[in-house]
């Protein structure tokens, strides 16, 4: 059974993320390693945030909003500024703030060899 990071990387949106990173000098394998490092951290934060019914309901409601429908199927993901804004809002909701997302980017940079700045750019899309 594929892992969530494999599913993400192999989706049209995941391929668009890899392409976006490639344009910035990132190697596709490094992007996969970064995604593999980011997903467990995001999962840990999600688990903590959804322990209460209210937290789970808020998160499901936010992700179920009409503007999010079909985004994982889109290869145009990185070209849409609204996606970046929504991704940043969701990321901040999941991790709780910029310090936490910076720590996730630093950890993924160490695991993948990509720069922290590139990973910070990719995080809202992941």
Secondary structure, DSSP 8 states (H G I E B T S, - for coil): ---HHHHHHHSHHHHHHHHHHHHTT--HHHHHHHHHHHHHHHHHHHHHHTSSHHHHHHHHHHHTSGGGTTGGG-TTGGG-HHHHHHHHHHHHHHH-SHHHHHHHHHHHHHHH---HHHHHHHHTT-
